[in-house]
Amino acid sequence: MSASSLSGYARAASRAARHAGRLLAQHVGRPSSVATKRGINDLVTDIDRASERMIHRVLHRAYPDFGFLGEEHGRRRTASPYQWIVDPLDGTTNFAHGYPAFCVSIGLEIDGRVVLGVVYDPLRRELFEAEAGKGAFLNAERIHVSTVASLNKALLVTGFAYDRESRQRNLVNFSRFILETHGIRRSGSAALDLSYVAAGRVDGFWELKLSPWDVAAGSLIVIEAGGRVTDFAGRAFKSDGAQTLATNGLIHQEMVDVLTGR
């Protein structure tokens, strides 16, 4: 894969994200229908589905042989080692209520390795991008993780899974971190949280039970911004999202210690 090819994929992903973002911005707070999926807190709207169809059209037109994994319509398998991983609306609950924290997330993996990530916040018109080995950018300006070197000076962000057991587990983590840091935020969009770690707006993020479309793009953006992404024990990150810990690198071990009860 050449650098020019990867840049071409990035342009297609950015174009798809912007198209979908305009749709989201037009309908924020007023979707025509709201339903539930895995539980009463796991919402899906007609706009989630419309956004995914729009992204698929743009990407399929540009690269018809690539596979596609989307949150709403599942996987389209092909013989190609290339696969798009798409969350057409990360932060659906926020979107449905008119709360301005949601985004479009598009990643591209080759043989299981994420090489491209795009996260677009349509209300702030912020486009976070990263290509493997080329750094991370916000609206074409290079970004870096923060330089905060200790947990007691850090600002963290987290999220809570849809199932009750995971929420209870994370409340334990939340209570530990709130006593050790400057504060904790909960935005309701994991892709934005990861992008904010990359941009140095927050110093660390942790969450349980995310899905590949939640983390594919954002995890690469963090790494390319100089950060670190692992599971809660500091082991190699798995894109299934069972455990996601992303930091500026400097506070990573301290967060691991809290999450593992050391």
C-alpha positions in Angstrom: 0.0 0.0 0.0 1.5 3.3 -1.1 1.3 6.6 0.8 -0.7 8.1 -2.0 -3.3 5.2 -1.8 -3.7 5.8 1.9 -4.2 9.5 1.4 -6.9 8.6 -1.2 -8.7 6.4 1.3 -8.5 9.3 3.8 -10.1 11.7 1.4 -12.9 9.3 0.7 -13.5 8.7 4.4 -13.4 12.5 5.2 -15.9 13.2 2.4 -18.2 10.5 3.6 -18.0 11.8 7.2 -18.7 15.3 6.2 -21.7 14.3 4.1 -23.2 12.3 7.0 -22.3 15.0 9.4 -24.5 17.5 7.5 -27.4 15.1 7.8 -26.9 14.8 11.5 -26.7 18.5 12.0 -30.0 19.0 10.2 -31.9 16.6 12.4 -30.3 16.9 15.9 -32.9 16.7 18.6 -35.7 15.8 16.2 -35.3 12.4 14.7 -38.5 11.0 13.2 -38.2 7.7 15.1 -36.4 6.5 18.1 -36.2 2.8 19.0 -34.1 0.6 21.3 -31.8 -2.3 20.5 -30.1 -4.3 23.2 -31.7 -2.4 26.1 -33.8 0.6 27.1 -30.7 2.8 27.1 -29.3 1.6 23.7 -31.1 3.9 21.3 -31.2 3.9 17.5 -32.9 6.5 15.3 -33.9 6.8 11.7 -31.0 9.2 11.3 -28.5 6.6 12.5 -29.6 4.3 9.7 -29.8 7.0 7.0 -26.3 8.2 8.0 -24.9 4.7 7.5 -26.6 4.3 4.2 -25.1 7.6 3.0 -21.6 6.7 4.2 -21.8 3.3 2.5 -22.8 4.9 -0.8 -19.9 7.3 -0.8 -17.3 4.7 0.2 -18.7 1.9 -2.0 -18.7 4.3 -5.0 -15.0 5.0 -4.4 -13.9 1.5 -3.4 -16.5 -1.1 -4.4 -14.4 -4.1 -3.5 -13.8 -3.1 0.2 -15.6 -4.8 3.0 -17.9 -2.8 5.3 -18.7 -3.2 9.0 -21.4 -0.7 10.2 -23.1 -0.5 13.6 -26.6 -0.4 12.1 -26.5 -2.7 9.1 -23.8 -5.2 10.0 -21.0 -6.6 7.9 -20.6 -6.8 4.2 -17.9 -9.3 3.5 -15.8 -9.3 0.4 -12.6 -11.0 -0.7 -10.6 -7.8 -0.1 -8.3 -7.5 3.0 -9.6 -3.9 3.3 -12.6 -3.2 5.5 -14.3 0.1 6.5 -15.5 0.2 10.2 -18.2 2.7 10.6 -20.3 4.3 13.4 -22.7 6.6 11.6 -23.7 8.3 14.7 -21.7 7.9 17.9 -23.7 9.5 20.7 -27.2 8.6 19.6 -28.7 9.3 23.0 -27.2 12.8 23.0 -28.4 13.3 19.4 -32.0 12.2 20.2 -32.1 14.6 23.2 -30.5 17.5 21.3 -27.4 17.4 23.5 -24.5 18.7 21.3 -22.0 15.8 21.7 -22.0 13.3 18.9 -20.0 12.4 15.8 -19.4 10.2 12.8 -16.5 7.7 13.1 -14.9 5.9 10.1 -11.9 3.6 10.3 -10.2 1.5 7.7 -8.4 -1.7 8.5 -6.2 -3.9 6.3 -5.9 -7.6 7.3 -7.2 -6.6 10.8 -4.9 -3.6 11.3 -6.4 -0.2 11.5 -4.5 2.2 9.2 -6.8 5.1 8.9 -9.2 6.9 11.3 -11.6 9.8 10.8 -13.9 11.3 13.5 -16.1 14.2 12.5 -18.1 16.5 14.9 -20.6 18.2 12.7 -21.7 20.9 15.2 -18.2 22.1 15.9 -17.1 21.3 12.4 -14.1 19.5 13.8 -12.5 16.8 11.7 -10.0 14.5 13.5 -7.9 12.4 11.2 -4.9 10.0 11.4 -3.1 7.8 8.9 -0.7 5.1 10.3 2.8 6.5 10.7 1.8 10.1 9.6 0.6 11.7 12.8 -2.8 13.0 13.9 -4.6 16.2 12.8 -7.6 18.4 13.7 -8.8 20.4 10.8 -5.5 19.8 9.1 -3.4 21.1 12.1 -1.2 18.5 13.8 -2.3 17.6 17.3 -0.5 15.9 20.3 -1.6 14.4 23.5 -1.1 16.4 26.7 2.0 16.7 28.8 0.3 16.1 32.2 2.5 13.8 34.0 0.6 12.7 37.1 -2.9 11.4 37.7 -3.6 13.9 40.5 -3.3 16.7 37.9 -5.3 14.9 35.2 -8.7 15.4 33.7 -10.3 12.1 32.7 -13.3 11.1 30.6 -15.3 7.9 30.7 -18.6 6.3 29.6 -21.0 3.7 30.8 -22.0 0.5 28.9 -25.7 -0.3 28.3 -25.9 -3.3 30.6 -26.4 -2.9 34.4 -23.5 -5.1 35.4 -20.9 -3.1 33.5 -22.4 0.1 34.7 -22.0 -1.1 38.3 -18.4 -2.2 37.6 -17.5 1.1 36.2 -19.0 3.0 39.1 -16.3 1.4 41.2 -13.6 2.7 38.8 -15.3 6.1 38.7 -15.3 6.4 42.5 -11.6 5.6 42.6 -10.6 8.0 39.9 -12.7 10.9 41.2 -10.6 10.9 44.4 -7.3 10.8 42.5 -7.8 13.4 39.7 -8.8 17.0 38.9 -12.1 15.6 37.6 -14.0 13.2 35.3 -16.2 14.0 32.4 -18.8 11.9 30.6 -19.6 13.0 27.1 -21.6 10.1 25.8 -19.4 9.5 22.7 -16.4 7.3 22.9 -15.1 8.3 19.5 -15.1 12.0 20.6 -13.5 11.0 24.0 -10.6 9.3 22.2 -10.2 12.3 19.9 -10.1 14.6 22.8 -7.3 12.5 24.4 -5.4 12.9 21.1 -5.9 16.6 21.1 -4.8 17.0 24.7 -8.2 18.3 25.9 -8.3 15.4 28.4 -5.5 13.3 29.7 -7.0 9.8 29.8 -10.1 7.8 28.9 -11.4 4.4 30.0 -14.5 2.4 29.2 -15.9 -1.1 29.2 -17.8 -3.0 26.5 -17.3 -0.8 23.5 -17.6 -2.1 19.9 -15.1 -2.0 17.0 -16.9 0.9 15.4 -16.6 2.9 18.6 -12.9 2.6 18.9 -11.3 1.8 15.4 -10.8 5.4 14.3 -10.3 7.0 17.7 -7.7 4.5 18.9 -5.5 5.2 15.9 -5.9 8.9 16.3 -4.7 8.7 19.9 -1.7 6.6 19.0 -0.7 8.9 16.1 -1.0 11.8 18.5 1.7 10.2 20.7 -0.6 8.5 23.2 -1.1 5.0 24.3 -4.0 2.6 24.0 -4.3 -0.8 25.9 -6.7 -2.9 27.9 -7.1 -2.1 31.6 -4.0 -4.2 32.5 -1.8 -2.4 30.1 -1.8 -5.3 27.6 -2.2 -5.1 23.8 -5.4 -3.4 22.8 -8.1 -5.5 21.2 -10.5 -3.8 18.9 -13.5 -5.7 20.3 -13.6 -2.9 22.8 -14.1 -5.1 25.9 -11.7 -2.9 27.8 -10.4 0.4 26.4 -7.8 2.5 28.2 -6.3 5.5 26.3 -4.0 8.1 27.7 -1.3 10.6 27.0 1.2 7.8 28.0 2.5 9.7 31.0 -0.3 8.7 33.3 -1.0 5.3 31.8 0.6 3.2 34.5 -1.2 5.1 37.2 -4.5 4.5 35.5 -3.6 0.8 35.1 -2.9 0.6 38.8 -6.3 2.1 39.7 -8.2 -0.1 37.2 -6.5 -3.3 38.5 -6.7 -2.4 42.1 -3.0 -2.2 42.8 
